[in-house]
Amino acid sequence: MSAGAPYLVAAVAKACRVYYKRVPVQDGGYTMDHSSAIYLMDRAGQFVAPLASQTDERIALERLRKLAAS
């Protein structure tokens, strides 16, 4: 998997309000520290709200059902 051009990655990250940082490791490689969320979108494709990956299953289902009903 290849990475995108740094300026494009930065633009998308800024637009989506996500955090990311390249973290060097001892062997000369790197890992990526980044935010993690599920983006809830309405039927028109508009952003509604983020859903943290750690959200309790019952709360997540409630939010999804509410979104589906709208």
PDB file of N, CA, C and O in Angstrom, chain B, residues numbered from 101:
ATOM      1  N   MET B 101       0.849  -1.168   0.000  1.00  0.00           N
ATOM      2  CA  MET B 101       0.000   0.000   0.000  1.00  0.00           C
ATOM      3  C   MET B 101       0.894   1.231   0.000  1.00  0.00           C
ATOM      4  O   MET B 101       1.794   1.341   0.833  1.00  0.00           O
ATOM      5  N   SER B 102       0.666   2.129  -0.896  1.00  0.00           N
ATOM      6  CA  SER B 102       1.490   3.333  -0.953  1.00  0.00           C
ATOM      7  C   SER B 102       0.776   4.490  -0.260  1.00  0.00           C
ATOM      8  O   SER B 102      -0.452   4.554  -0.201  1.00  0.00           O
ATOM      9  N   ALA B 103       1.586   5.391   0.253  1.00  0.00           N
ATOM     10  CA  ALA B 103       1.044   6.571   0.927  1.00  0.00           C
ATOM     11  C   ALA B 103       0.730   7.652  -0.097  1.00  0.00           C
ATOM     12  O   ALA B 103       1.328   7.691  -1.172  1.00  0.00           O
ATOM     13  N   GLY B 104      -0.198   8.516   0.235  1.00  0.00           N
ATOM     14  CA  GLY B 104      -0.510   9.638  -0.630  1.00  0.00           C
ATOM     15  C   GLY B 104       0.522  10.739  -0.475  1.00  0.00           C
ATOM     16  O   GLY B 104       1.348  10.707   0.437  1.00  0.00           O
ATOM     17  N   ALA B 105       0.471  11.696  -1.358  1.00  0.00           N
ATOM     18  CA  ALA B 105       1.367  12.849  -1.268  1.00  0.00           C
ATOM     19  C   ALA B 105       1.116  13.551   0.066  1.00  0.00           C
ATOM     20  O   ALA B 105      -0.038  13.758   0.442  1.00  0.00           O
ATOM     21  N   PRO B 106       2.176  13.919   0.785  1.00  0.00           N
ATOM     22  CA  PRO B 106       2.006  14.528   2.110  1.00  0.00           C
ATOM     23  C   PRO B 106       1.054  15.717   2.133  1.00  0.00           C
ATOM     24  O   PRO B 106       0.291  15.863   3.089  1.00  0.00           O
ATOM     25  N   TYR B 107       1.073  16.565   1.119  1.00  0.00           N
ATOM     26  CA  TYR B 107       0.185  17.730   1.136  1.00  0.00           C
ATOM     27  C   TYR B 107      -1.281  17.312   0.977  1.00  0.00           C
ATOM     28  O   TYR B 107      -2.174  17.969   1.513  1.00  0.00           O
ATOM     29  N   LEU B 108      -1.530  16.225   0.245  1.00  0.00           N
ATOM     30  CA  LEU B 108      -2.905  15.743   0.097  1.00  0.00           C
ATOM     31  C   LEU B 108      -3.391  15.089   1.389  1.00  0.00           C
ATOM     32  O   LEU B 108      -4.532  15.289   1.805  1.00  0.00           O
ATOM     33  N   VAL B 109      -2.516  14.307   2.016  1.00  0.00           N
ATOM     34  CA  VAL B 109      -2.871  13.688   3.291  1.00  0.00           C
ATOM     35  C   VAL B 109      -3.185  14.782   4.313  1.00  0.00           C
ATOM     36  O   VAL B 109      -4.174  14.687   5.040  1.00  0.00           O
ATOM     37  N   ALA B 110      -2.358  15.805   4.369  1.00  0.00           N
ATOM     38  CA  ALA B 110      -2.574  16.912   5.308  1.00  0.00           C
ATOM     39  C   ALA B 110      -3.897  17.621   5.037  1.00  0.00           C
ATOM     40  O   ALA B 110      -4.611  17.982   5.972  1.00  0.00           O
ATOM     41  N   ALA B 111      -4.223  17.819   3.773  1.00  0.00           N
ATOM     42  CA  ALA B 111      -5.476  18.503   3.423  1.00  0.00           C
ATOM     43  C   ALA B 111      -6.696  17.683   3.847  1.00  0.00           C
ATOM     44  O   ALA B 111      -7.657  18.226   4.393  1.00  0.00           O
ATOM     45  N   VAL B 112      -6.651  16.381   3.594  1.00  0.00           N
ATOM     46  CA  VAL B 112      -7.777  15.522   3.984  1.00  0.00           C
ATOM     47  C   VAL B 112      -7.889  15.450   5.498  1.00  0.00           C
ATOM     48  O   VAL B 112      -8.990  15.526   6.043  1.00  0.00           O
ATOM     49  N   ALA B 113      -6.757  15.305   6.182  1.00  0.00           N
ATOM     50  CA  ALA B 113      -6.769  15.246   7.645  1.00  0.00           C
ATOM     51  C   ALA B 113      -7.361  16.521   8.235  1.00  0.00           C
ATOM     52  O   ALA B 113      -8.142  16.470   9.185  1.00  0.00           O
ATOM     53  N   LYS B 114      -6.988  17.649   7.671  1.00  0.00           N
ATOM     54  CA  LYS B 114      -7.517  18.921   8.170  1.00  0.00           C
ATOM     55  C   LYS B 114      -9.025  19.013   7.919  1.00  0.00           C
ATOM     56  O   LYS B 114      -9.781  19.413   8.804  1.00  0.00           O
ATOM     57  N   ALA B 115      -9.454  18.645   6.723  1.00  0.00           N
ATOM     58  CA  ALA B 115     -10.879  18.706   6.382  1.00  0.00           C
ATOM     59  C   ALA B 115     -11.711  17.776   7.255  1.00  0.00           C
ATOM     60  O   ALA B 115     -12.851  18.090   7.596  1.00  0.00           O
ATOM     61  N   CYS B 116     -11.136  16.625   7.617  1.00  0.00           N
ATOM     62  CA  CYS B 116     -11.863  15.641   8.421  1.00  0.00           C
ATOM     63  C   CYS B 116     -11.599  15.782   9.913  1.00  0.00           C
ATOM     64  O   CYS B 116     -12.128  15.023  10.725  1.00  0.00           O
ATOM     65  N   ARG B 117     -10.779  16.758  10.260  1.00  0.00           N
ATOM     66  CA  ARG B 117     -10.458  17.039  11.664  1.00  0.00           C
ATOM     67  C   ARG B 117      -9.868  15.830  12.384  1.00  0.00           C
ATOM     68  O   ARG B 117     -10.265  15.496  13.500  1.00  0.00           O
ATOM     69  N   VAL B 118      -8.913  15.185  11.722  1.00  0.00           N
ATOM     70  CA  VAL B 118      -8.244  14.047  12.346  1.00  0.00           C
ATOM     71  C   VAL B 118      -6.804  14.396  12.697  1.00  0.00           C
ATOM     72  O   VAL B 118      -6.177  15.250  12.069  1.00  0.00           O
ATOM     73  N   TYR B 119      -6.310  13.727  13.697  1.00  0.00           N
ATOM     74  CA  TYR B 119      -4.932  13.901  14.147  1.00  0.00           C
ATOM     75  C   TYR B 119      -4.100  12.757  13.589  1.00  0.00           C
ATOM     76  O   TYR B 119      -4.562  11.617  13.553  1.00  0.00           O
ATOM     77  N   TYR B 120      -2.880  13.048  13.153  1.00  0.00           N
ATOM     78  CA  TYR B 120      -1.949  12.000  12.770  1.00  0.00           C
ATOM     79  C   TYR B 120      -0.524  12.508  12.970  1.00  0.00           C
ATOM     80  O   TYR B 120      -0.245  13.701  12.849  1.00  0.00           O
ATOM     81  N   LYS B 121       0.359  11.577  13.276  1.00  0.00           N
ATOM     82  CA  LYS B 121       1.757  11.933  13.495  1.00  0.00           C
ATOM     83  C   LYS B 121       2.623  10.715  13.204  1.00  0.00           C
ATOM     84  O   LYS B 121       2.353   9.618  13.692  1.00  0.00           O
ATOM     85  N   ARG B 122       3.650  10.917  12.418  1.00  0.00           N
ATOM     86  CA  ARG B 122       4.619   9.868  12.126  1.00  0.00           C
ATOM     87  C   ARG B 122       5.523   9.727  13.354  1.00  0.00           C
ATOM     88  O   ARG B 122       6.075  10.712  13.844  1.00  0.00           O
ATOM     89  N   VAL B 123       5.669   8.489  13.845  1.00  0.00           N
ATOM     90  CA  VAL B 123       6.457   8.228  15.044  1.00  0.00           C
ATOM     91  C   VAL B 123       7.588   7.263  14.686  1.00  0.00           C
ATOM     92  O   VAL B 123       7.337   6.101  14.370  1.00  0.00           O
ATOM     93  N   PRO B 124       8.839   7.745  14.736  1.00  0.00           N
ATOM     94  CA  PRO B 124       9.971   6.867  14.412  1.00  0.00           C
ATOM     95  C   PRO B 124      10.110   5.728  15.434  1.00  0.00           C
ATOM     96  O   PRO B 124       9.795   5.892  16.613  1.00  0.00           O
ATOM     97  N   VAL B 125      10.586   4.575  14.956  1.00  0.00           N
ATOM     98  CA  VAL B 125      10.860   3.443  15.838  1.00  0.00           C
ATOM     99  C   VAL B 125      12.341   3.086  15.749  1.00  0.00           C
ATOM    100  O   VAL B 125      13.040   3.547  14.846  1.00  0.00           O
ATOM    101  N   GLN B 126      12.815   2.273  16.677  1.00  0.00           N
ATOM    102  CA  GLN B 126      14.244   2.001  16.811  1.00  0.00           C
ATOM    103  C   GLN B 126      14.900   1.411  15.565  1.00  0.00           C
ATOM    104  O   GLN B 126      16.069   1.696  15.307  1.00  0.00           O
ATOM    105  N   ASP B 127      14.194   0.610  14.795  1.00  0.00           N
ATOM    106  CA  ASP B 127      14.828  -0.034  13.634  1.00  0.00           C
ATOM    107  C   ASP B 127      14.942   0.885  12.418  1.00  0.00           C
ATOM    108  O   ASP B 127      15.349   0.443  11.344  1.00  0.00           O
ATOM    109  N   GLY B 128      14.590   2.139  12.576  1.00  0.00           N
ATOM    110  CA  GLY B 128      14.668   3.090  11.471  1.00  0.00           C
ATOM    111  C   GLY B 128      13.352   3.282  10.734  1.00  0.00           C
ATOM    112  O   GLY B 128      13.224   4.193   9.916  1.00  0.00           O
ATOM    113  N   GLY B 129      12.378   2.431  11.018  1.00  0.00           N
ATOM    114  CA  GLY B 129      11.060   2.569  10.405  1.00  0.00           C
ATOM    115  C   GLY B 129      10.215   3.573  11.168  1.00  0.00           C
ATOM    116  O   GLY B 129      10.735   4.423  11.891  1.00  0.00           O
ATOM    117  N   TYR B 130       8.940   3.467  11.000  1.00  0.00           N
ATOM    118  CA  TYR B 130       8.027   4.361  11.719  1.00  0.00           C
ATOM    119  C   TYR B 130       6.674   3.703  11.876  1.00  0.00           C
ATOM    120  O   TYR B 130       6.350   2.726  11.201  1.00  0.00           O
ATOM    121  N   THR B 131       5.905   4.254  12.772  1.00  0.00           N
ATOM    122  CA  THR B 131       4.512   3.881  12.951  1.00  0.00           C
ATOM    123  C   THR B 131       3.708   5.186  12.904  1.00  0.00           C
ATOM    124  O   THR B 131       4.282   6.272  12.982  1.00  0.00           O
ATOM    125  N   MET B 132       2.396   5.082  12.777  1.00  0.00           N
ATOM    126  CA  MET B 132       1.556   6.280  12.731  1.00  0.00           C
ATOM    127  C   MET B 132       0.635   6.309  13.941  1.00  0.00           C
ATOM    128  O   MET B 132      -0.086   5.354  14.226  1.00  0.00           O
ATOM    129  N   ASP B 133       0.683   7.421  14.631  1.00  0.00           N
ATOM    130  CA  ASP B 133      -0.254   7.691  15.714  1.00  0.00           C
ATOM    131  C   ASP B 133      -1.386   8.482  15.060  1.00  0.00           C
ATOM    132  O   ASP B 133      -1.126   9.453  14.349  1.00  0.00           O
ATOM    133  N   HIS B 134      -2.630   8.082  15.289  1.00  0.00           N
ATOM    134  CA  HIS B 134      -3.732   8.786  14.622  1.00  0.00           C
ATOM    135  C   HIS B 134      -5.033   8.633  15.400  1.00  0.00           C
ATOM    136  O   HIS B 134      -5.200   7.709  16.196  1.00  0.00           O
ATOM    137  N   SER B 135      -5.940   9.557  15.149  1.00  0.00           N
ATOM    138  CA  SER B 135      -7.257   9.471  15.760  1.00  0.00           C
ATOM    139  C   SER B 135      -8.050   8.372  15.061  1.00  0.00           C
ATOM    140  O   SER B 135      -7.719   7.934  13.958  1.00  0.00           O
ATOM    141  N   SER B 136      -9.096   7.948  15.738  1.00  0.00           N
ATOM    142  CA  SER B 136      -9.925   6.883  15.191  1.00  0.00           C
ATOM    143  C   SER B 136     -11.384   7.200  15.501  1.00  0.00           C
ATOM    144  O   SER B 136     -11.753   7.378  16.661  1.00  0.00           O
ATOM    145  N   ALA B 137     -12.197   7.268  14.478  1.00  0.00           N
ATOM    146  CA  ALA B 137     -13.626   7.519  14.664  1.00  0.00           C
ATOM    147  C   ALA B 137     -14.382   7.018  13.443  1.00  0.00           C
ATOM    148  O   ALA B 137     -13.815   6.853  12.363  1.00  0.00           O
ATOM    149  N   ILE B 138     -15.636   6.788  13.635  1.00  0.00           N
ATOM    150  CA  ILE B 138     -16.547   6.452  12.540  1.00  0.00           C
ATOM    151  C   ILE B 138     -17.351   7.706  12.271  1.00  0.00           C
ATOM    152  O   ILE B 138     -17.892   8.310  13.197  1.00  0.00           O
ATOM    153  N   TYR B 139     -17.433   8.102  11.018  1.00  0.00           N
ATOM    154  CA  TYR B 139     -18.165   9.318  10.675  1.00  0.00           C
ATOM    155  C   TYR B 139     -19.580   8.945  10.251  1.00  0.00           C
ATOM    156  O   TYR B 139     -19.776   8.184   9.303  1.00  0.00           O
ATOM    157  N   LEU B 140     -20.558   9.488  10.960  1.00  0.00           N
ATOM    158  CA  LEU B 140     -21.954   9.260  10.594  1.00  0.00           C
ATOM    159  C   LEU B 140     -22.358  10.305   9.560  1.00  0.00           C
ATOM    160  O   LEU B 140     -22.154  11.505   9.746  1.00  0.00           O
ATOM    161  N   MET B 141     -22.933   9.816   8.473  1.00  0.00           N
ATOM    162  CA  MET B 141     -23.343  10.676   7.369  1.00  0.00           C
ATOM    163  C   MET B 141     -24.840  10.492   7.145  1.00  0.00           C
ATOM    164  O   MET B 141     -25.374   9.403   7.355  1.00  0.00           O
ATOM    165  N   ASP B 142     -25.514  11.557   6.718  1.00  0.00           N
ATOM    166  CA  ASP B 142     -26.938  11.429   6.427  1.00  0.00           C
ATOM    167  C   ASP B 142     -27.122  10.883   5.009  1.00  0.00           C
ATOM    168  O   ASP B 142     -26.146  10.608   4.311  1.00  0.00           O
ATOM    169  N   ARG B 143     -28.370  10.729   4.596  1.00  0.00           N
ATOM    170  CA  ARG B 143     -28.661  10.144   3.279  1.00  0.00           C
ATOM    171  C   ARG B 143     -28.128  10.987   2.126  1.00  0.00           C
ATOM    172  O   ARG B 143     -27.905  10.480   1.027  1.00  0.00           O
ATOM    173  N   ALA B 144     -27.927  12.275   2.383  1.00  0.00           N
ATOM    174  CA  ALA B 144     -27.401  13.173   1.343  1.00  0.00           C
ATOM    175  C   ALA B 144     -25.873  13.191   1.334  1.00  0.00           C
ATOM    176  O   ALA B 144     -25.256  13.894   0.534  1.00  0.00           O
ATOM    177  N   GLY B 145     -25.272  12.410   2.231  1.00  0.00           N
ATOM    178  CA  GLY B 145     -23.817  12.360   2.286  1.00  0.00           C
ATOM    179  C   GLY B 145     -23.187  13.457   3.114  1.00  0.00           C
ATOM    180  O   GLY B 145     -21.978  13.678   3.040  1.00  0.00           O
ATOM    181  N   GLN B 146     -23.997  14.149   3.905  1.00  0.00           N
ATOM    182  CA  GLN B 146     -23.485  15.222   4.746  1.00  0.00           C
ATOM    183  C   GLN B 146     -23.096  14.678   6.121  1.00  0.00           C
ATOM    184  O   GLN B 146     -23.779  13.819   6.679  1.00  0.00           O
ATOM    185  N   PHE B 147     -22.004  15.185   6.648  1.00  0.00           N
ATOM    186  CA  PHE B 147     -21.529  14.778   7.960  1.00  0.00           C
ATOM    187  C   PHE B 147     -22.560  15.124   9.030  1.00  0.00           C
ATOM    188  O   PHE B 147     -23.108  16.226   9.046  1.00  0.00           O
ATOM    189  N   VAL B 148     -22.816  14.169   9.920  1.00  0.00           N
ATOM    190  CA  VAL B 148     -23.753  14.378  11.019  1.00  0.00           C
ATOM    191  C   VAL B 148     -23.002  14.464  12.343  1.00  0.00           C
ATOM    192  O   VAL B 148     -23.156  15.429  13.092  1.00  0.00           O
ATOM    193  N   ALA B 149     -22.189  13.448  12.626  1.00  0.00           N
ATOM    194  CA  ALA B 149     -21.459  13.414  13.893  1.00  0.00           C
ATOM    195  C   ALA B 149     -20.415  12.312  13.850  1.00  0.00           C
ATOM    196  O   ALA B 149     -20.532  11.358  13.081  1.00  0.00           O
ATOM    197  N   PRO B 150     -19.387  12.456  14.687  1.00  0.00           N
ATOM    198  CA  PRO B 150     -18.433  11.346  14.792  1.00  0.00           C
ATOM    199  C   PRO B 150     -18.950  10.327  15.809  1.00  0.00           C
ATOM    200  O   PRO B 150     -19.738  10.656  16.696  1.00  0.00           O
ATOM    201  N   LEU B 151     -18.500   9.115  15.662  1.00  0.00           N
ATOM    202  CA  LEU B 151     -18.829   8.057  16.608  1.00  0.00           C
ATOM    203  C   LEU B 151     -17.502   7.429  17.009  1.00  0.00           C
ATOM    204  O   LEU B 151     -16.858   6.759  16.202  1.00  0.00           O
ATOM    205  N   ALA B 152     -17.097   7.642  18.241  1.00  0.00           N
ATOM    206  CA  ALA B 152     -15.816   7.110  18.705  1.00  0.00           C
ATOM    207  C   ALA B 152     -15.828   5.593  18.644  1.00  0.00           C
ATOM    208  O   ALA B 152     -16.851   4.960  18.907  1.00  0.00           O
ATOM    209  N   SER B 153     -14.695   5.016  18.299  1.00  0.00           N
ATOM    210  CA  SER B 153     -14.617   3.560  18.188  1.00  0.00           C
ATOM    211  C   SER B 153     -14.847   2.871  19.531  1.00  0.00           C
ATOM    212  O   SER B 153     -15.178   1.686  19.562  1.00  0.00           O
ATOM    213  N   GLN B 154     -14.681   3.582  20.626  1.00  0.00           N
ATOM    214  CA  GLN B 154     -14.881   3.006  21.955  1.00  0.00           C
ATOM    215  C   GLN B 154     -16.313   3.187  22.476  1.00  0.00           C
ATOM    216  O   GLN B 154     -16.614   2.814  23.610  1.00  0.00           O
ATOM    217  N   THR B 155     -17.183   3.754  21.657  1.00  0.00           N
ATOM    218  CA  THR B 155     -18.561   3.998  22.088  1.00  0.00           C
ATOM    219  C   THR B 155     -19.252   2.684  22.432  1.00  0.00           C
ATOM    220  O   THR B 155     -19.138   1.703  21.698  1.00  0.00           O
ATOM    221  N   ASP B 156     -19.961   2.673  23.538  1.00  0.00           N
ATOM    222  CA  ASP B 156     -20.713   1.496  23.959  1.00  0.00           C
ATOM    223  C   ASP B 156     -21.666   1.077  22.838  1.00  0.00           C
ATOM    224  O   ASP B 156     -22.278   1.920  22.182  1.00  0.00           O
ATOM    225  N   GLU B 157     -21.781  -0.217  22.633  1.00  0.00           N
ATOM    226  CA  GLU B 157     -22.593  -0.760  21.539  1.00  0.00           C
ATOM    227  C   GLU B 157     -24.038  -0.274  21.580  1.00  0.00           C
ATOM    228  O   GLU B 157     -24.609   0.042  20.537  1.00  0.00           O
ATOM    229  N   ARG B 158     -24.628  -0.212  22.753  1.00  0.00           N
ATOM    230  CA  ARG B 158     -26.030   0.232  22.864  1.00  0.00           C
ATOM    231  C   ARG B 158     -26.191   1.686  22.425  1.00  0.00           C
ATOM    232  O   ARG B 158     -27.154   2.036  21.743  1.00  0.00           O
ATOM    233  N   ILE B 159     -25.247   2.518  22.820  1.00  0.00           N
ATOM    234  CA  ILE B 159     -25.294   3.941  22.436  1.00  0.00           C
ATOM    235  C   ILE B 159     -25.089   4.082  20.938  1.00  0.00           C
ATOM    236  O   ILE B 159     -25.777   4.869  20.288  1.00  0.00           O
ATOM    237  N   ALA B 160     -24.150   3.327  20.387  1.00  0.00           N
ATOM    238  CA  ALA B 160     -23.887   3.382  18.943  1.00  0.00           C
ATOM    239  C   ALA B 160     -25.126   2.970  18.160  1.00  0.00           C
ATOM    240  O   ALA B 160     -25.498   3.630  17.191  1.00  0.00           O
ATOM    241  N   LEU B 161     -25.762   1.887  18.574  1.00  0.00           N
ATOM    242  CA  LEU B 161     -26.979   1.432  17.884  1.00  0.00           C
ATOM    243  C   LEU B 161     -28.096   2.457  17.979  1.00  0.00           C
ATOM    244  O   LEU B 161     -28.826   2.673  17.012  1.00  0.00           O
ATOM    245  N   GLU B 162     -28.232   3.086  19.130  1.00  0.00           N
ATOM    246  CA  GLU B 162     -29.256   4.127  19.305  1.00  0.00           C
ATOM    247  C   GLU B 162     -29.013   5.280  18.325  1.00  0.00           C
ATOM    248  O   GLU B 162     -29.947   5.759  17.682  1.00  0.00           O
ATOM    249  N   ARG B 163     -27.770   5.717  18.215  1.00  0.00           N
ATOM    250  CA  ARG B 163     -27.440   6.819  17.296  1.00  0.00           C
ATOM    251  C   ARG B 163     -27.672   6.419  15.844  1.00  0.00           C
ATOM    252  O   ARG B 163     -28.168   7.217  15.049  1.00  0.00           O
ATOM    253  N   LEU B 164     -27.311   5.179  15.497  1.00  0.00           N
ATOM    254  CA  LEU B 164     -27.522   4.716  14.123  1.00  0.00           C
ATOM    255  C   LEU B 164     -29.007   4.601  13.796  1.00  0.00           C
ATOM    256  O   LEU B 164     -29.436   4.978  12.705  1.00  0.00           O
ATOM    257  N   ARG B 165     -29.781   4.088  14.725  1.00  0.00           N
ATOM    258  CA  ARG B 165     -31.235   3.972  14.502  1.00  0.00           C
ATOM    259  C   ARG B 165     -31.873   5.361  14.341  1.00  0.00           C
ATOM    260  O   ARG B 165     -32.732   5.567  13.483  1.00  0.00           O
ATOM    261  N   LYS B 166     -31.441   6.291  15.172  1.00  0.00           N
ATOM    262  CA  LYS B 166     -31.972   7.661  15.086  1.00  0.00           C
ATOM    263  C   LYS B 166     -31.628   8.279  13.732  1.00  0.00           C
ATOM    264  O   LYS B 166     -32.463   8.939  13.113  1.00  0.00           O
ATOM    265  N   LEU B 167     -30.402   8.062  13.281  1.00  0.00           N
ATOM    266  CA  LEU B 167     -29.990   8.580  11.988  1.00  0.00           C
ATOM    267  C   LEU B 167     -30.775   7.930  10.851  1.00  0.00           C
ATOM    268  O   LEU B 167     -31.186   8.607   9.908  1.00  0.00           O
ATOM    269  N   ALA B 168     -30.980   6.616  10.942  1.00  0.00           N
ATOM    270  CA  ALA B 168     -31.716   5.888   9.892  1.00  0.00           C
ATOM    271  C   ALA B 168     -33.162   6.345   9.809  1.00  0.00           C
ATOM    272  O   ALA B 168     -33.763   6.318   8.735  1.00  0.00           O
ATOM    273  N   ALA B 169     -33.723   6.765  10.934  1.00  0.00           N
ATOM    274  CA  ALA B 169     -35.128   7.187  10.974  1.00  0.00           C
ATOM    275  C   ALA B 169     -35.316   8.609  10.449  1.00  0.00           C
ATOM    276  O   ALA B 169     -36.437   9.018  10.146  1.00  0.00           O
ATOM    277  N   SER B 170     -34.241   9.348  10.344  1.00  0.00           N
ATOM    278  CA  SER B 170     -34.388  10.750   9.910  1.00  0.00           C
ATOM    279  C   SER B 170     -34.385  10.892   8.407  1.00  0.00           C
ATOM    280  O   SER B 170     -34.500  12.003   7.891  1.00  0.00           O
TER     281      SER B 170
END
